[in-house]
């Protein structure tokens, strides 16, 4: 009975806005990077991506726990004897 939000719709909008900002920043003329700088930045981005994936996993697990608790206490409330 609960409504599920489509995460792809929000993610698609977020990605579109990020790409627009990237295009706007690129038109201002970003300085070119050397190979070591590019490798360092790529490494940082990959580490950050893994960190975000780990945080996302933790958030999903926490949400599942909260929803299980909500269901348990909802059942307890709904089936409690009336005094």
TIVO-2410 file (N, C-alpha, C; in nm, 3 decimals):
# residues 83
REC num residu      c1      c2      c3 atome chaine
REC   1      X   0.079  -0.120   0.000     N      A
REC   1      X   0.000   0.000   0.000    CA      A
REC   1      X   0.084   0.127   0.000     C      A
REC   2      X   0.213   0.112   0.020     N      A
REC   2      X   0.296   0.233   0.018    CA      A
REC   2      X   0.345   0.260  -0.123     C      A
REC   3      X   0.364   0.386  -0.150     N      A
REC   3      X   0.407   0.427  -0.283    CA      A
REC   3      X   0.558   0.421  -0.291     C      A
REC   4      X   0.608   0.357  -0.394     N      A
REC   4      X   0.752   0.350  -0.418    CA      A
REC   4      X   0.792   0.462  -0.513     C      A
REC   5      X   0.890   0.540  -0.475     N      A
REC   5      X   0.942   0.644  -0.564    CA      A
REC   5      X   1.037   0.580  -0.663     C      A
REC   6      X   1.037   0.630  -0.783     N      A
REC   6      X   1.130   0.580  -0.883    CA      A
REC   6      X   1.262   0.656  -0.867     C      A
REC   7      X   1.367   0.588  -0.819     N      A
REC   7      X   1.494   0.658  -0.801    CA      A
REC   7      X   1.557   0.699  -0.932     C      A
REC   8      X   1.520   0.633  -1.042     N      A
REC   8      X   1.581   0.666  -1.169    CA      A
REC   8      X   1.535   0.803  -1.218     C      A
REC   9      X   1.412   0.841  -1.188     N      A
REC   9      X   1.362   0.972  -1.232    CA      A
REC   9      X   1.440   1.084  -1.165     C      A
REC  10      X   1.462   1.074  -1.036     N      A
REC  10      X   1.538   1.175  -0.964    CA      A
REC  10      X   1.684   1.174  -1.003     C      A
REC  11      X   1.738   1.054  -1.021     N      A
REC  11      X   1.879   1.042  -1.060    CA      A
REC  11      X   1.902   1.096  -1.200     C      A
REC  12      X   1.806   1.073  -1.288     N      A
REC  12      X   1.820   1.124  -1.425    CA      A
REC  12      X   1.819   1.277  -1.427     C      A
REC  13      X   1.732   1.336  -1.347     N      A
REC  13      X   1.727   1.481  -1.339    CA      A
REC  13      X   1.854   1.539  -1.279     C      A
REC  14      X   1.903   1.472  -1.176     N      A
REC  14      X   2.027   1.517  -1.112    CA      A
REC  14      X   2.143   1.507  -1.210     C      A
REC  15      X   2.149   1.398  -1.284     N      A
REC  15      X   2.257   1.380  -1.382    CA      A
REC  15      X   2.249   1.488  -1.491     C      A
REC  16      X   2.129   1.517  -1.538     N      A
REC  16      X   2.111   1.618  -1.643    CA      A
REC  16      X   2.159   1.754  -1.594     C      A
REC  17      X   2.122   1.790  -1.469     N      A
REC  17      X   2.166   1.920  -1.415    CA      A
REC  17      X   2.318   1.923  -1.397     C      A
REC  18      X   2.376   1.811  -1.355     N      A
REC  18      X   2.522   1.805  -1.338    CA      A
REC  18      X   2.592   1.820  -1.472     C      A
REC  19      X   2.539   1.757  -1.576     N      A
REC  19      X   2.599   1.770  -1.709    CA      A
REC  19      X   2.589   1.913  -1.760     C      A
REC  20      X   2.478   1.979  -1.730     N      A
REC  20      X   2.464   2.120  -1.771    CA      A
REC  20      X   2.569   2.206  -1.702     C      A
REC  21      X   2.591   2.182  -1.573     N      A
REC  21      X   2.694   2.259  -1.502    CA      A
REC  21      X   2.833   2.231  -1.557     C      A
REC  22      X   2.857   2.106  -1.593     N      A
REC  22      X   2.987   2.070  -1.650    CA      A
REC  22      X   3.008   2.141  -1.783     C      A
REC  23      X   2.907   2.144  -1.867     N      A
REC  23      X   2.918   2.215  -1.995    CA      A
REC  23      X   2.943   2.363  -1.973     C      A
REC  24      X   2.874   2.422  -1.875     N      A
REC  24      X   2.893   2.565  -1.846    CA      A
REC  24      X   3.036   2.591  -1.797     C      A
REC  25      X   3.088   2.502  -1.713     N      A
REC  25      X   3.224   2.519  -1.663    CA      A
REC  25      X   3.326   2.498  -1.775     C      A
REC  26      X   3.298   2.407  -1.868     N      A
REC  26      X   3.391   2.379  -1.978    CA      A
REC  26      X   3.400   2.498  -2.073     C      A
REC  27      X   3.291   2.571  -2.089     N      A
REC  27      X   3.293   2.685  -2.179    CA      A
REC  27      X   3.376   2.800  -2.121     C      A
REC  28      X   3.395   2.801  -1.990     N      A
REC  28      X   3.476   2.906  -1.928    CA      A
REC  28      X   3.624   2.882  -1.951     C      A
REC  29      X   3.660   2.764  -1.997     N      A
REC  29      X   3.800   2.735  -2.029    CA      A
REC  29      X   3.876   2.677  -1.913     C      A
REC  30      X   3.863   2.550  -1.892     N      A
REC  30      X   3.937   2.483  -1.786    CA      A
REC  30      X   4.081   2.460  -1.832     C      A
REC  31      X   4.178   2.472  -1.741     N      A
REC  31      X   4.317   2.449  -1.781    CA      A
REC  31      X   4.339   2.300  -1.811     C      A
REC  32      X   4.429   2.274  -1.905     N      A
REC  32      X   4.458   2.134  -1.938    CA      A
REC  32      X   4.547   2.076  -1.830     C      A
REC  33      X   4.528   1.946  -1.803     N      A
REC  33      X   4.602   1.880  -1.697    CA      A
REC  33      X   4.709   1.790  -1.754     C      A
REC  34      X   4.813   1.770  -1.676     N      A
REC  34      X   4.919   1.678  -1.717    CA      A
REC  34      X   4.873   1.535  -1.688     C      A
REC  35      X   4.946   1.439  -1.742     N      A
REC  35      X   4.911   1.298  -1.723    CA      A
REC  35      X   4.910   1.257  -1.575     C      A
REC  36      X   5.011   1.293  -1.496     N      A
REC  36      X   5.006   1.256  -1.352    CA      A
REC  36      X   4.889   1.320  -1.278     C      A
REC  37      X   4.858   1.446  -1.312     N      A
REC  37      X   4.745   1.512  -1.249    CA      A
REC  37      X   4.615   1.442  -1.284     C      A
REC  38      X   4.601   1.404  -1.410     N      A
REC  38      X   4.481   1.335  -1.455    CA      A
REC  38      X   4.467   1.201  -1.384     C      A
REC  39      X   4.578   1.128  -1.370     N      A
REC  39      X   4.576   0.999  -1.300    CA      A
REC  39      X   4.539   1.016  -1.153     C      A
REC  40      X   4.591   1.119  -1.089     N      A
REC  40      X   4.561   1.146  -0.949    CA      A
REC  40      X   4.413   1.178  -0.930     C      A
REC  41      X   4.360   1.261  -1.017     N      A
REC  41      X   4.219   1.298  -1.009    CA      A
REC  41      X   4.129   1.178  -1.036     C      A
REC  42      X   4.167   1.097  -1.133     N      A
REC  42      X   4.091   0.976  -1.163    CA      A
REC  42      X   4.089   0.883  -1.042     C      A
REC  43      X   4.205   0.867  -0.978     N      A
REC  43      X   4.212   0.784  -0.858    CA      A
REC  43      X   4.121   0.838  -0.748     C      A
REC  44      X   4.127   0.968  -0.726     N      A
REC  44      X   4.042   1.030  -0.623    CA      A
REC  44      X   3.893   1.008  -0.654     C      A
REC  45      X   3.856   1.021  -0.779     N      A
REC  45      X   3.716   1.000  -0.817    CA      A
REC  45      X   3.673   0.855  -0.796     C      A
REC  46      X   3.761   0.762  -0.828     N      A
REC  46      X   3.728   0.621  -0.809    CA      A
REC  46      X   3.712   0.588  -0.660     C      A
REC  47      X   3.800   0.641  -0.577     N      A
REC  47      X   3.790   0.619  -0.433    CA      A
REC  47      X   3.661   0.680  -0.381     C      A
REC  48      X   3.630   0.800  -0.426     N      A
REC  48      X   3.508   0.867  -0.382    CA      A
REC  48      X   3.384   0.788  -0.425     C      A
REC  49      X   3.387   0.734  -0.545     N      A
REC  49      X   3.274   0.654  -0.594    CA      A
REC  49      X   3.254   0.531  -0.505     C      A
REC  50      X   3.361   0.465  -0.469     N      A
REC  50      X   3.350   0.347  -0.382    CA      A
REC  50      X   3.297   0.387  -0.244     C      A
REC  51      X   3.345   0.499  -0.192     N      A
REC  51      X   3.294   0.548  -0.064    CA      A
REC  51      X   3.143   0.573  -0.071     C      A
REC  52      X   3.098   0.636  -0.179     N      A
REC  52      X   2.956   0.663  -0.195    CA      A
REC  52      X   2.875   0.534  -0.207     C      A
REC  53      X   2.927   0.436  -0.278     N      A
REC  53      X   2.859   0.307  -0.290    CA      A
REC  53      X   2.847   0.240  -0.154     C      A
REC  54      X   2.952   0.249  -0.072     N      A
REC  54      X   2.948   0.191   0.062    CA      A
REC  54      X   2.846   0.263   0.149     C      A
REC  55      X   2.842   0.395   0.141     N      A
REC  55      X   2.743   0.472   0.216    CA      A
REC  55      X   2.602   0.437   0.171     C      A
REC  56      X   2.584   0.420   0.041     N      A
REC  56      X   2.453   0.385  -0.012    CA      A
REC  56      X   2.409   0.249   0.042     C      A
REC  57      X   2.501   0.152   0.047     N      A
REC  57      X   2.468   0.021   0.102    CA      A
REC  57      X   2.425   0.031   0.248     C      A
REC  58      X   2.499   0.112   0.325     N      A
REC  58      X   2.464   0.131   0.466    CA      A
REC  58      X   2.327   0.197   0.480     C      A
REC  59      X   2.300   0.296   0.396     N      A
REC  59      X   2.169   0.362   0.402    CA      A
REC  59      X   2.056   0.267   0.366     C      A
REC  60      X   2.077   0.184   0.265     N      A
REC  60      X   1.974   0.086   0.229    CA      A
REC  60      X   1.950  -0.012   0.342     C      A
REC  61      X   2.057  -0.058   0.408     N      A
REC  61      X   2.043  -0.150   0.519    CA      A
REC  61      X   1.968  -0.083   0.635     C      A
REC  62      X   2.004   0.041   0.665     N      A
REC  62      X   1.936   0.114   0.773    CA      A
REC  62      X   1.789   0.134   0.741     C      A
REC  63      X   1.760   0.166   0.617     N      A
REC  63      X   1.621   0.186   0.578    CA      A
REC  63      X   1.541   0.057   0.592     C      A
REC  64      X   1.601  -0.056   0.553     N      A
REC  64      X   1.533  -0.185   0.567    CA      A
REC  64      X   1.505  -0.215   0.714     C      A
REC  65      X   1.601  -0.184   0.802     N      A
REC  65      X   1.582  -0.206   0.945    CA      A
REC  65      X   1.471  -0.118   1.000     C      A
REC  66      X   1.467   0.008   0.958     N      A
REC  66      X   1.364   0.101   1.005    CA      A
REC  66      X   1.227   0.056   0.955     C      A
REC  67      X   1.219   0.014   0.830     N      A
REC  67      X   1.091  -0.032   0.777    CA      A
REC  67      X   1.044  -0.159   0.848     C      A
REC  68      X   1.136  -0.248   0.884     N      A
REC  68      X   1.099  -0.369   0.957    CA      A
REC  68      X   1.046  -0.332   1.096     C      A
REC  69      X   1.112  -0.238   1.161     N      A
REC  69      X   1.065  -0.192   1.292    CA      A
REC  69      X   0.930  -0.125   1.282     C      A
REC  70      X   0.911  -0.044   1.180     N      A
REC  70      X   0.783   0.022   1.160    CA      A
REC  70      X   0.672  -0.080   1.140     C      A
REC  71      X   0.699  -0.182   1.061     N      A
REC  71      X   0.598  -0.285   1.036    CA      A
REC  71      X   0.566  -0.361   1.165     C      A
REC  72      X   0.669  -0.391   1.243     N      A
REC  72      X   0.649  -0.464   1.368    CA      A
REC  72      X   0.563  -0.383   1.465     C      A
REC  73      X   0.595  -0.255   1.483     N      A
REC  73      X   0.519  -0.174   1.577    CA      A
REC  73      X   0.381  -0.138   1.523     C      A
REC  74      X   0.367  -0.128   1.393     N      A
REC  74      X   0.234  -0.106   1.335    CA      A
REC  74      X   0.145  -0.226   1.363     C      A
REC  75      X   0.199  -0.346   1.343     N      A
REC  75      X   0.122  -0.466   1.373    CA      A
REC  75      X   0.086  -0.473   1.522     C      A
REC  76      X   0.182  -0.440   1.606     N      A
REC  76      X   0.157  -0.441   1.750    CA      A
REC  76      X   0.044  -0.345   1.786     C      A
REC  77      X   0.046  -0.228   1.729     N      A
REC  77      X  -0.058  -0.128   1.756    CA      A
REC  77      X  -0.192  -0.172   1.699     C      A
REC  78      X  -0.191  -0.221   1.575     N      A
REC  78      X  -0.317  -0.260   1.511    CA      A
REC  78      X  -0.385  -0.377   1.580     C      A
REC  79      X  -0.306  -0.470   1.634     N      A
REC  79      X  -0.365  -0.590   1.691    CA      A
REC  79      X  -0.368  -0.588   1.844     C      A
REC  80      X  -0.341  -0.474   1.904     N      A
REC  80      X  -0.346  -0.463   2.050    CA      A
REC  80      X  -0.493  -0.466   2.095     C      A
REC  81      X  -0.521  -0.532   2.206     N      A
REC  81      X  -0.659  -0.534   2.255    CA      A
REC  81      X  -0.702  -0.395   2.302     C      A
REC  82      X  -0.826  -0.365   2.277     N      A
REC  82      X  -0.879  -0.234   2.318    CA      A
REC  82      X  -0.922  -0.245   2.464     C      A
REC  83      X  -0.879  -0.150   2.547     N      A
REC  83      X  -0.906  -0.156   2.691    CA      A
REC  83      X  -1.039  -0.111   2.734     C      A
***
